[in-house]
Amino acid sequence: MRILFIGDIVGKPGREAVEILLPKLKKKYKADLSIANAENVA
């Protein structure tokens, strides 16, 4: 099982970056599961 862990997502710029990059990262690394630290996302 491959796990993609994303560090701290901060604010709107972080959310937008994840929205754009996550599908590409999941495909590139063939991730089965994605986990993100989103405590500062607001």
N, C-alpha and C positions, 0 to 999 in steps of 0.2 A: 504494500500500500504506500502510495506517495502522498505526502502531506505538504501543502503549500501554506507557510505561515507568513502573514504580513504584519509587520511591526505597527507602531502607532499611526492611526489615521487621524489627522488633525483638520477639523473644520471642513468647509465647503470645498476648498482646493483638494484636500485629501480624498473626499468622497468622489469628486469628479475624476481624479487620477485613477482611483480604484475602478470606477465604472468603465473607464477606457482601457486600462491595462490588464485587469483581472482575466478577461477571456483569453487574451494573448499569452499571459503567464501560465494559465491552466493548460493551454494547448502545448506550449513550449516544453513544460516540465511534466506533462502527462499526469497532472495531479488528480487524485481520487477524492481528496478532501481539502477544503480551503478553510483556514482559520485566520481571523484578523483581530487585532487589539483595537477596539473602537471606543475606548473610554473617553477620548477627547474629540469625538466626531461631531458633537453639537456645537 
